[in-house]
Amino acid sequence: MLVGRHAPEPRASKAAMNSLTRGFAATDVGGHNLTVLTMQPGWVRKAMGGDQAPLSATPS
């Protein structure tokens, strides 16, 4: 079983976020001269991310 950043769940959720962003940009704000940006933190040190992740989940 794959765990952490190699597990299918985080990959699927990031792919879904990318798809939603593309769809929103194309259908909801398309033609209005706007840029739509999605930011994802990447590999984060937490239960699912593991101890070797470079980023902490502590709010800044």
MDTraj code that builds the backbone (N, CA, C; nanometers):
import mdtraj as md
import numpy as np

residues = "MET LEU VAL GLY ARG HIS ALA PRO GLU PRO ARG ALA SER LYS ALA ALA MET ASN SER LEU THR ARG GLY PHE ALA ALA THR ASP VAL GLY GLY HIS ASN LEU THR VAL LEU THR MET GLN PRO GLY TRP VAL ARG LYS ALA MET GLY GLY ASP GLN ALA PRO LEU SER ALA THR PRO SER".split()
xyz = np.array([
    [0.0834, -0.1181, 0.0000],
    [0.0000, 0.0000, 0.0000],
    [0.0884, 0.1250, 0.0000],
    [0.0569, 0.2182, -0.0844],
    [0.1316, 0.3434, -0.0906],
    [0.0822, 0.4388, 0.0173],
    [0.1755, 0.5077, 0.0808],
    [0.1392, 0.6041, 0.1846],
    [0.2098, 0.7363, 0.1589],
    [0.1669, 0.8392, 0.2302],
    [0.2308, 0.9692, 0.2178],
    [0.2069, 1.0321, 0.0824],
    [0.3098, 1.1010, 0.0329],
    [0.2932, 1.1754, -0.0920],
    [0.2804, 1.0857, -0.2143],
    [0.3097, 0.9550, -0.1999],
    [0.2966, 0.8626, -0.3127],
    [0.1604, 0.7944, -0.3160],
    [0.0778, 0.8184, -0.2154],
    [-0.0549, 0.7574, -0.2090],
    [-0.1451, 0.8178, -0.3168],
    [-0.2424, 0.7409, -0.3645],
    [-0.3299, 0.7930, -0.4699],
    [-0.4222, 0.9053, -0.4229],
    [-0.4573, 0.9090, -0.2952],
    [-0.5527, 1.0097, -0.2482],
    [-0.5024, 1.1528, -0.2648],
    [-0.3803, 1.1866, -0.2150],
    [-0.3364, 1.3257, -0.2345],
    [-0.3142, 1.3604, -0.3810],
    [-0.2731, 1.2642, -0.4588],
    [-0.2544, 1.2911, -0.6018],
    [-0.3886, 1.3183, -0.6684],
    [-0.4908, 1.2404, -0.6316],
    [-0.6237, 1.2598, -0.6901],
    [-0.6823, 1.3941, -0.6489],
    [-0.6637, 1.4326, -0.5227],
    [-0.7202, 1.5604, -0.4781],
    [-0.6500, 1.6782, -0.5458],
    [-0.5195, 1.6684, -0.5687],
    [-0.4482, 1.7758, -0.6383],
    [-0.4905, 1.7823, -0.7849],
    [-0.5104, 1.6669, -0.8468],
    [-0.5567, 1.6646, -0.9855],
    [-0.6968, 1.7246, -0.9957],
    [-0.7821, 1.6943, -0.8980],
    [-0.9172, 1.7508, -0.8971],
    [-0.9123, 1.9023, -0.8812],
    [-0.8259, 1.9515, -0.7932],
    [-0.8124, 2.0965, -0.7741],
    [-0.7643, 2.1637, -0.9024],
    [-0.6690, 2.1028, -0.9709],
    [-0.6208, 2.1583, -1.0978],
    [-0.7321, 2.1617, -1.2017],
    [-0.8113, 2.0559, -1.2079],
    [-0.9207, 2.0491, -1.3036],
    [-1.0285, 2.1532, -1.2726],
    [-1.0630, 2.1675, -1.1455],
    [-1.1613, 2.2688, -1.1063],
    [-1.1128, 2.4094, -1.1403],
    [-0.9857, 2.4342, -1.1186],
    [-0.9303, 2.5661, -1.1496],
    [-0.9375, 2.5939, -1.2987],
    [-0.8997, 2.4957, -1.3799],
    [-0.9066, 2.5130, -1.5252],
    [-1.0500, 2.5378, -1.5702],
    [-1.1434, 2.4592, -1.5150],
    [-1.2839, 2.4758, -1.5509],
    [-1.3377, 2.6116, -1.5101],
    [-1.3053, 2.6548, -1.3889],
    [-1.3491, 2.7859, -1.3409],
    [-1.2922, 2.8969, -1.4282],
    [-1.1644, 2.8860, -1.4608],
    [-1.1004, 2.9882, -1.5434],
    [-1.1640, 2.9950, -1.6816],
    [-1.2008, 2.8804, -1.7360],
    [-1.2559, 2.8767, -1.8713],
    [-1.4024, 2.9198, -1.8763],
    [-1.4819, 2.8772, -1.7779],
    [-1.6260, 2.9007, -1.7870],
    [-1.6754, 3.0206, -1.7083],
    [-1.6195, 3.0463, -1.5918],
    [-1.6728, 3.1514, -1.5055],
    [-1.6061, 3.2871, -1.5243],
    [-1.4790, 3.2897, -1.5536],
    [-1.4110, 3.4186, -1.5689],
    [-1.3481, 3.4353, -1.7065],
    [-1.3678, 3.3374, -1.7921],
    [-1.3130, 3.3473, -1.9268],
    [-1.3663, 3.4703, -1.9995],
    [-1.2801, 3.5403, -2.0688],
    [-1.3198, 3.6581, -2.1433],
    [-1.3219, 3.7862, -2.0616],
    [-1.2855, 3.7792, -1.9343],
    [-1.2858, 3.8980, -1.8483],
    [-1.1445, 3.9483, -1.8187],
    [-1.0454, 3.8984, -1.8908],
    [-0.9057, 3.9404, -1.8743],
    [-0.8571, 3.9212, -1.7304],
    [-0.8906, 3.8066, -1.6709],
    [-0.8481, 3.7729, -1.5354],
    [-0.7589, 3.6501, -1.5383],
    [-0.6724, 3.6383, -1.4408],
    [-0.5885, 3.5204, -1.4233],
    [-0.6373, 3.4448, -1.3011],
    [-0.6540, 3.3145, -1.3135],
    [-0.6952, 3.2302, -1.2015],
    [-0.5742, 3.1486, -1.1590],
    [-0.5438, 3.1518, -1.0302],
    [-0.4256, 3.0854, -0.9769],
    [-0.4652, 2.9938, -0.8619],
    [-0.4167, 2.8714, -0.8650],
    [-0.4342, 2.7782, -0.7540],
    [-0.2970, 2.7510, -0.6954],
    [-0.2870, 2.7588, -0.5646],
    [-0.1598, 2.7306, -0.4973],
    [-0.1784, 2.6104, -0.4061],
    [-0.0869, 2.5165, -0.4171],
    [-0.0887, 2.3980, -0.3329],
    [0.0436, 2.3924, -0.2579],
    [0.0399, 2.3616, -0.1285],
    [0.1618, 2.3702, -0.0486],
    [0.2680, 2.2661, -0.0810],
    [0.2306, 2.1576, -0.1458],
    [0.3286, 2.0524, -0.1717],
    [0.3377, 1.9549, -0.0555],
    [0.4561, 1.9018, -0.0352],
    [0.4785, 1.7985, 0.0655],
    [0.4861, 1.8647, 0.2026],
    [0.3902, 1.8328, 0.2912],
    [0.3811, 1.8965, 0.4224],
    [0.3993, 1.7935, 0.5329],
    [0.4747, 1.8316, 0.6342],
    [0.5024, 1.7448, 0.7491],
    [0.3772, 1.7363, 0.8367],
    [0.3096, 1.6224, 0.8284],
    [0.1920, 1.5924, 0.9104],
    [0.1705, 1.4423, 0.9039],
    [0.0613, 1.3926, 0.9589],
    [0.0401, 1.2472, 0.9653],
    [0.0484, 1.1826, 0.8272],
    [-0.0178, 1.2398, 0.7282],
    [-0.0165, 1.1802, 0.5952],
    [0.1136, 1.2115, 0.5214],
    [0.1734, 1.3276, 0.5466],
    [0.2925, 1.3689, 0.4733],
    [0.4212, 1.3053, 0.5209],
    [0.4263, 1.2636, 0.6471],
    [0.5466, 1.2018, 0.7009],
    [0.6400, 1.3032, 0.7650],
    [0.7388, 1.2523, 0.8378],
    [0.8316, 1.3364, 0.9132],
    [0.9402, 1.4015, 0.8282],
    [0.9676, 1.3493, 0.7086],
    [1.0756, 1.4036, 0.6266],
    [1.0324, 1.5208, 0.5386],
    [0.9053, 1.5549, 0.5391],
    [0.8572, 1.6650, 0.4555],
    [0.9241, 1.7961, 0.4962],
    [0.9591, 1.8808, 0.3993],
    [1.0304, 2.0044, 0.4309],
    [0.9434, 2.1145, 0.4922],
    [0.8116, 2.1076, 0.4742],
    [0.7231, 2.2126, 0.5247],
    [0.6451, 2.1661, 0.6464],
    [0.6245, 2.2563, 0.7404],
    [0.5442, 2.2286, 0.8589],
    [0.3998, 2.2708, 0.8324],
    [0.3050, 2.2046, 0.8973],
    [0.1645, 2.2417, 0.8840],
    [0.1263, 2.3516, 0.9825],
    [0.2224, 2.4022, 1.0590],
    [0.1961, 2.5089, 1.1543],
    [0.1586, 2.6365, 1.0799],
    [0.0467, 2.6988, 1.1166],
    [0.0076, 2.8237, 1.0486],
    [0.1116, 2.9332, 1.0700],
    [0.1307, 3.0156, 0.9693],
    [0.2274, 3.1248, 0.9829],
    [0.1576, 3.2545, 1.0181],
])
top = md.Topology()
chain = top.add_chain()
for i, resn in enumerate(residues, 1):
    res = top.add_residue(resn, chain, resSeq=i)
    for name in ("N", "CA", "C"):
        top.add_atom(name, md.element.get_by_symbol(name[0]), res)
traj = md.Trajectory(xyz[None], top)
